[in-house]
Amino acid sequence: MEKRNLRKERIGVVVSNKMDKTIVVEVRWKEKHPIYGKFMNKSKKFTAHDETETCGEGDTVKIMETRPLSKTKRWRFVEIIERAK
């Protein structure tokens, strides 16, 4: 089995593409509060490597975990799922 397939993948929305070969992807999910049971919206921003610079703001993309590429980049862009309107 290929090790690359065991890496984490996330789907999120590009919130910034102003940096050179770097995008910022916001990933959102719902989480249940342990005591009260209310579902809360959670989100986290990941910096990802975009070698071809094809992503635009608002695009829904898939990112995959990779080796550290810089101080903050540990993810790389895989594919565009949906283009922004």
Secondary structure by P-SEA (a helix, b strand, c coil): ccccccbbbbbbbbcccccccbbbbbbbbccccccccbbbbbbbbbbbbbccccccccccbbbbbbccccccccbbbcccccccc
